[in-house]
Amino acid sequence: MKPCIAAMPSYTYVMKGEKLLRARGISCEIKRNEKIAENGCGYSLYISGSCEYAEKILKNYSIPVTITPYGGV
């Protein structure tokens, strides 16, 4: 599985997302963004597990998220 980055509009959503994913066994880590996006908060969730499954979980809990591949893939 390829890693991905989950961008969210606030740090609170990033924290909630991390808690939800870790509770379901998905490896993830909060990291500070190098460049702050217009719609971002300055932090993102780096996901090492199934990105599709993680996105589905976050959206089911009404967490706004944009998933992008990590590592230039």
PDB file of N, CA, C, O and CB in Angstrom:
ATOM      1  N   MET A   1       0.835  -1.181   0.000  1.00  0.00           N
ATOM      2  CA  MET A   1       0.000   0.000   0.000  1.00  0.00           C
ATOM      3  C   MET A   1       0.878   1.241   0.000  1.00  0.00           C
ATOM      4  O   MET A   1       1.869   1.314   0.726  1.00  0.00           O
ATOM      5  CB  MET A   1      -0.949   0.000   1.208  1.00  0.00           C
ATOM      6  N   LYS A   2       0.513   2.194  -0.803  1.00  0.00           N
ATOM      7  CA  LYS A   2       1.280   3.432  -0.897  1.00  0.00           C
ATOM      8  C   LYS A   2       0.775   4.427   0.150  1.00  0.00           C
ATOM      9  O   LYS A   2      -0.426   4.514   0.404  1.00  0.00           O
ATOM     10  CB  LYS A   2       1.178   4.039  -2.325  1.00  0.00           C
ATOM     11  N   PRO A   3       1.693   5.167   0.749  1.00  0.00           N
ATOM     12  CA  PRO A   3       1.282   6.170   1.734  1.00  0.00           C
ATOM     13  C   PRO A   3       0.589   7.354   1.070  1.00  0.00           C
ATOM     14  O   PRO A   3       0.733   7.584  -0.131  1.00  0.00           O
ATOM     15  CB  PRO A   3       2.491   6.656   2.532  1.00  0.00           C
ATOM     16  N   CYS A   4      -0.165   8.100   1.873  1.00  0.00           N
ATOM     17  CA  CYS A   4      -0.856   9.282   1.345  1.00  0.00           C
ATOM     18  C   CYS A   4      -0.940  10.348   2.432  1.00  0.00           C
ATOM     19  O   CYS A   4      -0.646  10.102   3.602  1.00  0.00           O
ATOM     20  CB  CYS A   4      -2.279   8.912   0.830  1.00  0.00           C
ATOM     21  N   ILE A   5      -1.346  11.527   2.010  1.00  0.00           N
ATOM     22  CA  ILE A   5      -1.512  12.663   2.915  1.00  0.00           C
ATOM     23  C   ILE A   5      -2.986  13.053   2.926  1.00  0.00           C
ATOM     24  O   ILE A   5      -3.604  13.208   1.872  1.00  0.00           O
ATOM     25  CB  ILE A   5      -0.610  13.874   2.487  1.00  0.00           C
ATOM     26  N   ALA A   6      -3.535  13.209   4.108  1.00  0.00           N
ATOM     27  CA  ALA A   6      -4.915  13.647   4.267  1.00  0.00           C
ATOM     28  C   ALA A   6      -4.899  15.094   4.757  1.00  0.00           C
ATOM     29  O   ALA A   6      -4.529  15.370   5.898  1.00  0.00           O
ATOM     30  CB  ALA A   6      -5.698  12.718   5.262  1.00  0.00           C
ATOM     31  N   ALA A   7      -5.302  16.007   3.883  1.00  0.00           N
ATOM     32  CA  ALA A   7      -5.363  17.433   4.238  1.00  0.00           C
ATOM     33  C   ALA A   7      -6.769  17.753   4.737  1.00  0.00           C
ATOM     34  O   ALA A   7      -7.763  17.318   4.155  1.00  0.00           O
ATOM     35  CB  ALA A   7      -4.987  18.342   3.012  1.00  0.00           C
ATOM     36  N   MET A   8      -6.836  18.514   5.815  1.00  0.00           N
ATOM     37  CA  MET A   8      -8.114  18.891   6.415  1.00  0.00           C
ATOM     38  C   MET A   8      -8.089  20.380   6.737  1.00  0.00           C
ATOM     39  O   MET A   8      -7.014  20.966   6.868  1.00  0.00           O
ATOM     40  CB  MET A   8      -8.403  18.053   7.696  1.00  0.00           C
ATOM     41  N   PRO A   9      -9.264  20.999   6.866  1.00  0.00           N
ATOM     42  CA  PRO A   9      -9.315  22.455   7.038  1.00  0.00           C
ATOM     43  C   PRO A   9      -8.933  22.973   8.420  1.00  0.00           C
ATOM     44  O   PRO A   9      -8.719  24.175   8.581  1.00  0.00           O
ATOM     45  CB  PRO A   9     -10.672  22.922   6.729  1.00  0.00           C
ATOM     46  N   SER A  10      -8.840  22.095   9.426  1.00  0.00           N
ATOM     47  CA  SER A  10      -8.460  22.586  10.756  1.00  0.00           C
ATOM     48  C   SER A  10      -7.663  21.533  11.515  1.00  0.00           C
ATOM     49  O   SER A  10      -7.747  20.340  11.226  1.00  0.00           O
ATOM     50  CB  SER A  10      -9.707  22.984  11.562  1.00  0.00           C
ATOM     51  N   TYR A  11      -6.894  21.998  12.487  1.00  0.00           N
ATOM     52  CA  TYR A  11      -6.102  21.099  13.313  1.00  0.00           C
ATOM     53  C   TYR A  11      -7.008  20.172  14.122  1.00  0.00           C
ATOM     54  O   TYR A  11      -6.648  19.024  14.383  1.00  0.00           O
ATOM     55  CB  TYR A  11      -5.184  21.899  14.247  1.00  0.00           C
ATOM     56  N   THR A  12      -8.166  20.659  14.514  1.00  0.00           N
ATOM     57  CA  THR A  12      -9.119  19.843  15.262  1.00  0.00           C
ATOM     58  C   THR A  12      -9.550  18.633  14.444  1.00  0.00           C
ATOM     59  O   THR A  12      -9.631  17.526  14.975  1.00  0.00           O
ATOM     60  CB  THR A  12     -10.344  20.677  15.662  1.00  0.00           C
ATOM     61  N   TYR A  13      -9.830  18.830  13.156  1.00  0.00           N
ATOM     62  CA  TYR A  13     -10.196  17.714  12.286  1.00  0.00           C
ATOM     63  C   TYR A  13      -9.038  16.736  12.132  1.00  0.00           C
ATOM     64  O   TYR A  13      -9.253  15.525  12.085  1.00  0.00           O
ATOM     65  CB  TYR A  13     -10.636  18.228  10.913  1.00  0.00           C
ATOM     66  N   VAL A  14      -7.825  17.243  12.054  1.00  0.00           N
ATOM     67  CA  VAL A  14      -6.645  16.373  11.928  1.00  0.00           C
ATOM     68  C   VAL A  14      -6.532  15.493  13.168  1.00  0.00           C
ATOM     69  O   VAL A  14      -6.271  14.295  13.054  1.00  0.00           O
ATOM     70  CB  VAL A  14      -5.343  17.216  11.735  1.00  0.00           C
ATOM     71  N   MET A  15      -6.725  16.071  14.347  1.00  0.00           N
ATOM     72  CA  MET A  15      -6.652  15.306  15.594  1.00  0.00           C
ATOM     73  C   MET A  15      -7.763  14.258  15.670  1.00  0.00           C
ATOM     74  O   MET A  15      -7.513  13.114  16.050  1.00  0.00           O
ATOM     75  CB  MET A  15      -6.738  16.249  16.801  1.00  0.00           C
ATOM     76  N   LYS A  16      -8.981  14.645  15.311  1.00  0.00           N
ATOM     77  CA  LYS A  16     -10.100  13.698  15.318  1.00  0.00           C
ATOM     78  C   LYS A  16      -9.857  12.570  14.321  1.00  0.00           C
ATOM     79  O   LYS A  16     -10.128  11.405  14.611  1.00  0.00           O
ATOM     80  CB  LYS A  16     -11.421  14.420  14.991  1.00  0.00           C
ATOM     81  N   GLY A  17      -9.345  12.926  13.145  1.00  0.00           N
ATOM     82  CA  GLY A  17      -9.055  11.928  12.124  1.00  0.00           C
ATOM     83  C   GLY A  17      -8.018  10.930  12.598  1.00  0.00           C
ATOM     84  O   GLY A  17      -8.170   9.726  12.390  1.00  0.00           O
ATOM     85  N   GLU A  18      -6.967  11.420  13.234  1.00  0.00           N
ATOM     86  CA  GLU A  18      -5.929  10.527  13.753  1.00  0.00           C
ATOM     87  C   GLU A  18      -6.521   9.555  14.772  1.00  0.00           C
ATOM     88  O   GLU A  18      -6.225   8.361  14.737  1.00  0.00           O
ATOM     89  CB  GLU A  18      -4.785  11.341  14.393  1.00  0.00           C
ATOM     90  N   LYS A  19      -7.337  10.054  15.657  1.00  0.00           N
ATOM     91  CA  LYS A  19      -7.945   9.208  16.690  1.00  0.00           C
ATOM     92  C   LYS A  19      -8.836   8.130  16.062  1.00  0.00           C
ATOM     93  O   LYS A  19      -8.772   6.964  16.452  1.00  0.00           O
ATOM     94  CB  LYS A  19      -8.767  10.068  17.674  1.00  0.00           C
ATOM     95  N   LEU A  20      -9.664   8.521  15.090  1.00  0.00           N
ATOM     96  CA  LEU A  20     -10.552   7.565  14.421  1.00  0.00           C
ATOM     97  C   LEU A  20      -9.771   6.477  13.688  1.00  0.00           C
ATOM     98  O   LEU A  20     -10.097   5.294  13.793  1.00  0.00           O
ATOM     99  CB  LEU A  20     -11.463   8.294  13.440  1.00  0.00           C
ATOM    100  N   LEU A  21      -8.750   6.877  12.952  1.00  0.00           N
ATOM    101  CA  LEU A  21      -7.992   5.913  12.159  1.00  0.00           C
ATOM    102  C   LEU A  21      -7.166   4.973  13.037  1.00  0.00           C
ATOM    103  O   LEU A  21      -7.118   3.769  12.783  1.00  0.00           O
ATOM    104  CB  LEU A  21      -7.080   6.645  11.185  1.00  0.00           C
ATOM    105  N   ARG A  22      -6.528   5.507  14.048  1.00  0.00           N
ATOM    106  CA  ARG A  22      -5.720   4.659  14.941  1.00  0.00           C
ATOM    107  C   ARG A  22      -6.598   3.659  15.691  1.00  0.00           C
ATOM    108  O   ARG A  22      -6.179   2.528  15.938  1.00  0.00           O
ATOM    109  CB  ARG A  22      -4.936   5.527  15.946  1.00  0.00           C
ATOM    110  N   ALA A  23      -7.807   4.071  16.052  1.00  0.00           N
ATOM    111  CA  ALA A  23      -8.734   3.163  16.737  1.00  0.00           C
ATOM    112  C   ALA A  23      -9.130   1.991  15.848  1.00  0.00           C
ATOM    113  O   ALA A  23      -9.565   0.948  16.336  1.00  0.00           O
ATOM    114  CB  ALA A  23      -9.984   3.920  17.183  1.00  0.00           C
ATOM    115  N   ARG A  24      -8.974   2.171  14.539  1.00  0.00           N
ATOM    116  CA  ARG A  24      -9.319   1.119  13.583  1.00  0.00           C
ATOM    117  C   ARG A  24      -8.084   0.426  13.012  1.00  0.00           C
ATOM    118  O   ARG A  24      -8.179  -0.313  12.032  1.00  0.00           O
ATOM    119  CB  ARG A  24     -10.147   1.699  12.453  1.00  0.00           C
ATOM    120  N   GLY A  25      -6.937   0.665  13.622  1.00  0.00           N
ATOM    121  CA  GLY A  25      -5.722  -0.034  13.252  1.00  0.00           C
ATOM    122  C   GLY A  25      -4.979   0.515  12.044  1.00  0.00           C
ATOM    123  O   GLY A  25      -4.117  -0.166  11.488  1.00  0.00           O
ATOM    124  N   ILE A  26      -5.302   1.739  11.631  1.00  0.00           N
ATOM    125  CA  ILE A  26      -4.629   2.354  10.485  1.00  0.00           C
ATOM    126  C   ILE A  26      -3.496   3.238  11.004  1.00  0.00           C
ATOM    127  O   ILE A  26      -3.716   4.143  11.809  1.00  0.00           O
ATOM    128  CB  ILE A  26      -5.635   3.186   9.613  1.00  0.00           C
ATOM    129  N   SER A  27      -2.297   2.963  10.536  1.00  0.00           N
ATOM    130  CA  SER A  27      -1.124   3.718  10.967  1.00  0.00           C
ATOM    131  C   SER A  27      -1.131   5.116  10.358  1.00  0.00           C
ATOM    132  O   SER A  27      -1.224   5.268   9.140  1.00  0.00           O
ATOM    133  CB  SER A  27       0.166   2.976  10.582  1.00  0.00           C
ATOM    134  N   CYS A  28      -1.032   6.136  11.208  1.00  0.00           N
ATOM    135  CA  CYS A  28      -1.030   7.520  10.724  1.00  0.00           C
ATOM    136  C   CYS A  28      -0.278   8.400  11.708  1.00  0.00           C
ATOM    137  O   CYS A  28      -0.056   8.033  12.862  1.00  0.00           O
ATOM    138  CB  CYS A  28      -2.477   8.044  10.523  1.00  0.00           C
ATOM    139  N   GLU A  29       0.107   9.577  11.216  1.00  0.00           N
ATOM    140  CA  GLU A  29       0.903  10.501  12.029  1.00  0.00           C
ATOM    141  C   GLU A  29       0.588  11.937  11.616  1.00  0.00           C
ATOM    142  O   GLU A  29       0.484  12.237  10.427  1.00  0.00           O
ATOM    143  CB  GLU A  29       2.429  10.208  11.878  1.00  0.00           C
ATOM    144  N   ILE A  30       0.436  12.814  12.591  1.00  0.00           N
ATOM    145  CA  ILE A  30       0.219  14.232  12.318  1.00  0.00           C
ATOM    146  C   ILE A  30       1.573  14.881  12.066  1.00  0.00           C
ATOM    147  O   ILE A  30       2.511  14.721  12.847  1.00  0.00           O
ATOM    148  CB  ILE A  30      -0.531  14.933  13.501  1.00  0.00           C
ATOM    149  N   LYS A  31       1.658  15.619  10.957  1.00  0.00           N
ATOM    150  CA  LYS A  31       2.896  16.335  10.636  1.00  0.00           C
ATOM    151  C   LYS A  31       2.573  17.759  10.200  1.00  0.00           C
ATOM    152  O   LYS A  31       1.515  18.030   9.631  1.00  0.00           O
ATOM    153  CB  LYS A  31       3.690  15.596   9.526  1.00  0.00           C
ATOM    154  N   ARG A  32       3.502  18.653  10.479  1.00  0.00           N
ATOM    155  CA  ARG A  32       3.387  20.055  10.051  1.00  0.00           C
ATOM    156  C   ARG A  32       3.686  20.127   8.573  1.00  0.00           C
ATOM    157  O   ARG A  32       4.646  19.519   8.100  1.00  0.00           O
ATOM    158  CB  ARG A  32       4.351  20.985  10.857  1.00  0.00           C
ATOM    159  N   ASN A  33       2.868  20.869   7.831  1.00  0.00           N
ATOM    160  CA  ASN A  33       3.094  21.076   6.398  1.00  0.00           C
ATOM    161  C   ASN A  33       4.238  22.048   6.187  1.00  0.00           C
ATOM    162  O   ASN A  33       4.419  22.991   6.957  1.00  0.00           O
ATOM    163  CB  ASN A  33       1.817  21.595   5.708  1.00  0.00           C
ATOM    164  N   GLU A  34       5.008  21.810   5.137  1.00  0.00           N
ATOM    165  CA  GLU A  34       6.077  22.743   4.792  1.00  0.00           C
ATOM    166  C   GLU A  34       5.495  24.027   4.213  1.00  0.00           C
ATOM    167  O   GLU A  34       5.926  25.129   4.550  1.00  0.00           O
ATOM    168  CB  GLU A  34       7.055  22.100   3.793  1.00  0.00           C
ATOM    169  N   LYS A  35       4.521  23.864   3.347  1.00  0.00           N
ATOM    170  CA  LYS A  35       3.829  25.012   2.759  1.00  0.00           C
ATOM    171  C   LYS A  35       2.369  24.947   3.168  1.00  0.00           C
ATOM    172  O   LYS A  35       1.727  23.903   3.049  1.00  0.00           O
ATOM    173  CB  LYS A  35       3.975  25.036   1.200  1.00  0.00           C
ATOM    174  N   ILE A  36       1.855  26.049   3.641  1.00  0.00           N
ATOM    175  CA  ILE A  36       0.458  26.078   4.072  1.00  0.00           C
ATOM    176  C   ILE A  36      -0.428  26.351   2.864  1.00  0.00           C
ATOM    177  O   ILE A  36      -0.262  27.354   2.170  1.00  0.00           O
ATOM    178  CB  ILE A  36       0.232  27.153   5.176  1.00  0.00           C
ATOM    179  N   ALA A  37      -1.369  25.445   2.623  1.00  0.00           N
ATOM    180  CA  ALA A  37      -2.300  25.594   1.512  1.00  0.00           C
ATOM    181  C   ALA A  37      -3.351  26.644   1.862  1.00  0.00           C
ATOM    182  O   ALA A  37      -3.569  26.970   3.029  1.00  0.00           O
ATOM    183  CB  ALA A  37      -2.971  24.241   1.170  1.00  0.00           C
ATOM    184  N   GLU A  38      -3.987  27.159   0.827  1.00  0.00           N
ATOM    185  CA  GLU A  38      -5.023  28.179   1.018  1.00  0.00           C
ATOM    186  C   GLU A  38      -6.147  27.688   1.915  1.00  0.00           C
ATOM    187  O   GLU A  38      -6.609  28.412   2.797  1.00  0.00           O
ATOM    188  CB  GLU A  38      -5.591  28.610  -0.323  1.00  0.00           C
ATOM    189  N   ASN A  39      -6.587  26.450   1.685  1.00  0.00           N
ATOM    190  CA  ASN A  39      -7.717  25.898   2.440  1.00  0.00           C
ATOM    191  C   ASN A  39      -7.272  25.018   3.601  1.00  0.00           C
ATOM    192  O   ASN A  39      -8.107  24.393   4.254  1.00  0.00           O
ATOM    193  CB  ASN A  39      -8.613  25.102   1.520  1.00  0.00           C
ATOM    194  N   GLY A  40      -5.979  24.961   3.865  1.00  0.00           N
ATOM    195  CA  GLY A  40      -5.469  24.063   4.892  1.00  0.00           C
ATOM    196  C   GLY A  40      -5.209  24.766   6.209  1.00  0.00           C
ATOM    197  O   GLY A  40      -5.372  25.980   6.331  1.00  0.00           O
ATOM    198  N   CYS A  41      -4.802  23.976   7.193  1.00  0.00           N
ATOM    199  CA  CYS A  41      -4.573  24.517   8.530  1.00  0.00           C
ATOM    200  C   CYS A  41      -3.098  24.547   8.912  1.00  0.00           C
ATOM    201  O   CYS A  41      -2.741  25.105   9.949  1.00  0.00           O
ATOM    202  CB  CYS A  41      -5.337  23.711   9.545  1.00  0.00           C
ATOM    203  N   GLY A  42      -2.245  23.959   8.096  1.00  0.00           N
ATOM    204  CA  GLY A  42      -0.835  23.910   8.420  1.00  0.00           C
ATOM    205  C   GLY A  42      -0.382  22.547   8.907  1.00  0.00           C
ATOM    206  O   GLY A  42       0.815  22.312   9.075  1.00  0.00           O
ATOM    207  N   TYR A  43      -1.343  21.634   9.140  1.00  0.00           N
ATOM    208  CA  TYR A  43      -1.043  20.275   9.555  1.00  0.00           C
ATOM    209  C   TYR A  43      -1.794  19.294   8.662  1.00  0.00           C
ATOM    210  O   TYR A  43      -2.873  19.599   8.153  1.00  0.00           O
ATOM    211  CB  TYR A  43      -1.410  20.058  11.040  1.00  0.00           C
ATOM    212  N   SER A  44      -1.206  18.110   8.479  1.00  0.00           N
ATOM    213  CA  SER A  44      -1.849  17.053   7.706  1.00  0.00           C
ATOM    214  C   SER A  44      -1.639  15.731   8.411  1.00  0.00           C
ATOM    215  O   SER A  44      -0.809  15.607   9.311  1.00  0.00           O
ATOM    216  CB  SER A  44      -1.299  16.998   6.262  1.00  0.00           C
ATOM    217  N   LEU A  45      -2.399  14.761   7.986  1.00  0.00           N
ATOM    218  CA  LEU A  45      -2.304  13.418   8.519  1.00  0.00           C
ATOM    219  C   LEU A  45      -1.623  12.544   7.478  1.00  0.00           C
ATOM    220  O   LEU A  45      -2.140  12.381   6.373  1.00  0.00           O
ATOM    221  CB  LEU A  45      -3.704  12.859   8.899  1.00  0.00           C
ATOM    222  N   TYR A  46      -0.478  11.985   7.814  1.00  0.00           N
ATOM    223  CA  TYR A  46       0.254  11.085   6.916  1.00  0.00           C
ATOM    224  C   TYR A  46      -0.186   9.660   7.228  1.00  0.00           C
ATOM    225  O   TYR A  46       0.004   9.171   8.342  1.00  0.00           O
ATOM    226  CB  TYR A  46       1.816  11.246   7.075  1.00  0.00           C
ATOM    227  N   ILE A  47      -0.778   8.997   6.232  1.00  0.00           N
ATOM    228  CA  ILE A  47      -1.376   7.680   6.408  1.00  0.00           C
ATOM    229  C   ILE A  47      -0.511   6.624   5.738  1.00  0.00           C
ATOM    230  O   ILE A  47      -0.148   6.760   4.570  1.00  0.00           O
ATOM    231  CB  ILE A  47      -2.807   7.647   5.838  1.00  0.00           C
ATOM    232  N   SER A  48      -0.182   5.571   6.480  1.00  0.00           N
ATOM    233  CA  SER A  48       0.655   4.494   5.947  1.00  0.00           C
ATOM    234  C   SER A  48      -0.155   3.277   5.526  1.00  0.00           C
ATOM    235  O   SER A  48       0.385   2.382   4.876  1.00  0.00           O
ATOM    236  CB  SER A  48       1.682   4.083   6.973  1.00  0.00           C
ATOM    237  N   GLY A  49      -1.414   3.221   5.872  1.00  0.00           N
ATOM    238  CA  GLY A  49      -2.253   2.069   5.564  1.00  0.00           C
ATOM    239  C   GLY A  49      -3.039   2.261   4.293  1.00  0.00           C
ATOM    240  O   GLY A  49      -2.585   2.934   3.368  1.00  0.00           O
ATOM    241  N   SER A  50      -4.209   1.677   4.244  1.00  0.00           N
ATOM    242  CA  SER A  50      -5.089   1.777   3.092  1.00  0.00           C
ATOM    243  C   SER A  50      -5.713   3.170   3.019  1.00  0.00           C
ATOM    244  O   SER A  50      -6.552   3.529   3.845  1.00  0.00           O
ATOM    245  CB  SER A  50      -6.183   0.698   3.155  1.00  0.00           C
ATOM    246  N   CYS A  51      -5.297   3.939   2.034  1.00  0.00           N
ATOM    247  CA  CYS A  51      -5.781   5.320   1.902  1.00  0.00           C
ATOM    248  C   CYS A  51      -7.272   5.370   1.559  1.00  0.00           C
ATOM    249  O   CYS A  51      -7.995   6.242   2.041  1.00  0.00           O
ATOM    250  CB  CYS A  51      -4.977   6.060   0.828  1.00  0.00           C
ATOM    251  N   GLU A  52      -7.725   4.438   0.732  1.00  0.00           N
ATOM    252  CA  GLU A  52      -9.141   4.420   0.355  1.00  0.00           C
ATOM    253  C   GLU A  52     -10.022   4.127   1.560  1.00  0.00           C
ATOM    254  O   GLU A  52     -11.060   4.760   1.756  1.00  0.00           O
ATOM    255  CB  GLU A  52      -9.392   3.380  -0.744  1.00  0.00           C
ATOM    256  N   TYR A  53      -9.597   3.163   2.361  1.00  0.00           N
ATOM    257  CA  TYR A  53     -10.349   2.804   3.562  1.00  0.00           C
ATOM    258  C   TYR A  53     -10.334   3.962   4.560  1.00  0.00           C
ATOM    259  O   TYR A  53     -11.360   4.274   5.165  1.00  0.00           O
ATOM    260  CB  TYR A  53      -9.766   1.527   4.210  1.00  0.00           C
ATOM    261  N   ALA A  54      -9.182   4.593   4.732  1.00  0.00           N
ATOM    262  CA  ALA A  54      -9.064   5.730   5.647  1.00  0.00           C
ATOM    263  C   ALA A  54      -9.976   6.871   5.205  1.00  0.00           C
ATOM    264  O   ALA A  54     -10.664   7.472   6.031  1.00  0.00           O
ATOM    265  CB  ALA A  54      -7.602   6.216   5.721  1.00  0.00           C
ATOM    266  N   GLU A  55      -9.985   7.169   3.914  1.00  0.00           N
ATOM    267  CA  GLU A  55     -10.840   8.236   3.400  1.00  0.00           C
ATOM    268  C   GLU A  55     -12.313   7.922   3.656  1.00  0.00           C
ATOM    269  O   GLU A  55     -13.082   8.805   4.033  1.00  0.00           O
ATOM    270  CB  GLU A  55     -10.594   8.443   1.898  1.00  0.00           C
ATOM    271  N   LYS A  56     -12.695   6.683   3.454  1.00  0.00           N
ATOM    272  CA  LYS A  56     -14.083   6.277   3.680  1.00  0.00           C
ATOM    273  C   LYS A  56     -14.482   6.476   5.149  1.00  0.00           C
ATOM    274  O   LYS A  56     -15.573   6.965   5.441  1.00  0.00           O
ATOM    275  CB  LYS A  56     -14.281   4.804   3.269  1.00  0.00           C
ATOM    276  N   ILE A  57     -13.592   6.093   6.061  1.00  0.00           N
ATOM    277  CA  ILE A  57     -13.865   6.262   7.489  1.00  0.00           C
ATOM    278  C   ILE A  57     -14.035   7.736   7.831  1.00  0.00           C
ATOM    279  O   ILE A  57     -14.995   8.115   8.503  1.00  0.00           O
ATOM    280  CB  ILE A  57     -12.735   5.648   8.333  1.00  0.00           C
ATOM    281  N   LEU A  58     -13.105   8.565   7.370  1.00  0.00           N
ATOM    282  CA  LEU A  58     -13.165   9.999   7.680  1.00  0.00           C
ATOM    283  C   LEU A  58     -14.432  10.636   7.134  1.00  0.00           C
ATOM    284  O   LEU A  58     -15.068  11.436   7.820  1.00  0.00           O
ATOM    285  CB  LEU A  58     -11.943  10.716   7.115  1.00  0.00           C
ATOM    286  N   LYS A  59     -14.801  10.293   5.916  1.00  0.00           N
ATOM    287  CA  LYS A  59     -16.009  10.878   5.316  1.00  0.00           C
ATOM    288  C   LYS A  59     -17.270  10.374   5.999  1.00  0.00           C
ATOM    289  O   LYS A  59     -18.250  11.112   6.099  1.00  0.00           O
ATOM    290  CB  LYS A  59     -16.071  10.562   3.821  1.00  0.00           C
ATOM    291  N   ASN A  60     -17.267   9.123   6.474  1.00  0.00           N
ATOM    292  CA  ASN A  60     -18.424   8.594   7.201  1.00  0.00           C
ATOM    293  C   ASN A  60     -18.657   9.351   8.506  1.00  0.00           C
ATOM    294  O   ASN A  60     -19.784   9.412   8.998  1.00  0.00           O
ATOM    295  CB  ASN A  60     -18.232   7.101   7.490  1.00  0.00           C
ATOM    296  N   TYR A  61     -17.603   9.924   9.064  1.00  0.00           N
ATOM    297  CA  TYR A  61     -17.711  10.711  10.291  1.00  0.00           C
ATOM    298  C   TYR A  61     -17.759  12.209  10.006  1.00  0.00           C
ATOM    299  O   TYR A  61     -17.510  13.026  10.892  1.00  0.00           O
ATOM    300  CB  TYR A  61     -16.544  10.401  11.215  1.00  0.00           C
ATOM    301  N   SER A  62     -18.081  12.562   8.764  1.00  0.00           N
ATOM    302  CA  SER A  62     -18.258  13.961   8.327  1.00  0.00           C
ATOM    303  C   SER A  62     -17.013  14.818   8.535  1.00  0.00           C
ATOM    304  O   SER A  62     -17.115  16.005   8.845  1.00  0.00           O
ATOM    305  CB  SER A  62     -19.418  14.588   9.070  1.00  0.00           C
ATOM    306  N   ILE A  63     -15.850  14.219   8.365  1.00  0.00           N
ATOM    307  CA  ILE A  63     -14.604  14.973   8.451  1.00  0.00           C
ATOM    308  C   ILE A  63     -14.193  15.348   7.028  1.00  0.00           C
ATOM    309  O   ILE A  63     -13.913  14.464   6.218  1.00  0.00           O
ATOM    310  CB  ILE A  63     -13.474  14.144   9.176  1.00  0.00           C
ATOM    311  N   PRO A  64     -14.154  16.644   6.712  1.00  0.00           N
ATOM    312  CA  PRO A  64     -13.757  17.060   5.367  1.00  0.00           C
ATOM    313  C   PRO A  64     -12.279  16.749   5.124  1.00  0.00           C
ATOM    314  O   PRO A  64     -11.413  17.157   5.898  1.00  0.00           O
ATOM    315  CB  PRO A  64     -14.029  18.567   5.165  1.00  0.00           C
ATOM    316  N   VAL A  65     -12.006  16.026   4.044  1.00  0.00           N
ATOM    317  CA  VAL A  65     -10.640  15.572   3.796  1.00  0.00           C
ATOM    318  C   VAL A  65     -10.347  15.537   2.302  1.00  0.00           C
ATOM    319  O   VAL A  65     -11.225  15.257   1.485  1.00  0.00           O
ATOM    320  CB  VAL A  65     -10.412  14.186   4.414  1.00  0.00           C
ATOM    321  N   THR A  66      -9.095  15.827   1.965  1.00  0.00           N
ATOM    322  CA  THR A  66      -8.594  15.681   0.607  1.00  0.00           C
ATOM    323  C   THR A  66      -7.381  14.774   0.686  1.00  0.00           C
ATOM    324  O   THR A  66      -6.395  15.102   1.346  1.00  0.00           O
ATOM    325  CB  THR A  66      -8.241  17.071  -0.046  1.00  0.00           C
ATOM    326  N   ILE A  67      -7.454  13.633   0.014  1.00  0.00           N
ATOM    327  CA  ILE A  67      -6.376  12.643   0.039  1.00  0.00           C
ATOM    328  C   ILE A  67      -5.513  12.799  -1.204  1.00  0.00           C
ATOM    329  O   ILE A  67      -6.024  12.875  -2.321  1.00  0.00           O
ATOM    330  CB  ILE A  67      -6.945  11.203   0.129  1.00  0.00           C
ATOM    331  N   THR A  68      -4.181  12.847  -0.998  1.00  0.00           N
ATOM    332  CA  THR A  68      -3.242  12.898  -2.119  1.00  0.00           C
ATOM    333  C   THR A  68      -2.125  11.879  -1.867  1.00  0.00           C
ATOM    334  O   THR A  68      -1.766  11.626  -0.717  1.00  0.00           O
ATOM    335  CB  THR A  68      -2.655  14.345  -2.302  1.00  0.00           C
ATOM    336  N   PRO A  69      -1.574  11.294  -2.943  1.00  0.00           N
ATOM    337  CA  PRO A  69      -0.465  10.351  -2.772  1.00  0.00           C
ATOM    338  C   PRO A  69       0.752  11.057  -2.170  1.00  0.00           C
ATOM    339  O   PRO A  69       0.949  12.257  -2.361  1.00  0.00           O
ATOM    340  CB  PRO A  69      -0.091   9.702  -4.124  1.00  0.00           C
ATOM    341  N   TYR A  70       1.553  10.293  -1.446  1.00  0.00           N
ATOM    342  CA  TYR A  70       2.750  10.842  -0.813  1.00  0.00           C
ATOM    343  C   TYR A  70       3.990  10.277  -1.499  1.00  0.00           C
ATOM    344  O   TYR A  70       4.018   9.107  -1.880  1.00  0.00           O
ATOM    345  CB  TYR A  70       2.772  10.524   0.707  1.00  0.00           C
ATOM    346  N   GLY A  71       4.998  11.099  -1.652  1.00  0.00           N
ATOM    347  CA  GLY A  71       6.245  10.633  -2.223  1.00  0.00           C
ATOM    348  C   GLY A  71       6.349  10.861  -3.706  1.00  0.00           C
ATOM    349  O   GLY A  71       7.177  10.234  -4.367  1.00  0.00           O
ATOM    350  N   GLY A  72       5.532  11.739  -4.252  1.00  0.00           N
ATOM    351  CA  GLY A  72       5.615  12.073  -5.665  1.00  0.00           C
ATOM    352  C   GLY A  72       5.092  11.011  -6.598  1.00  0.00           C
ATOM    353  O   GLY A  72       5.392  11.020  -7.792  1.00  0.00           O
ATOM    354  N   VAL A  73       4.299  10.083  -6.050  1.00  0.00           N
ATOM    355  CA  VAL A  73       3.751   9.002  -6.882  1.00  0.00           C
ATOM    356  C   VAL A  73       2.452   9.438  -7.490  1.00  0.00           C
ATOM    357  O   VAL A  73       1.828   8.673  -8.225  1.00  0.00           O
ATOM    358  CB  VAL A  73       3.549   7.718  -6.068  1.00  0.00           C
TER     359      VAL A  73
END
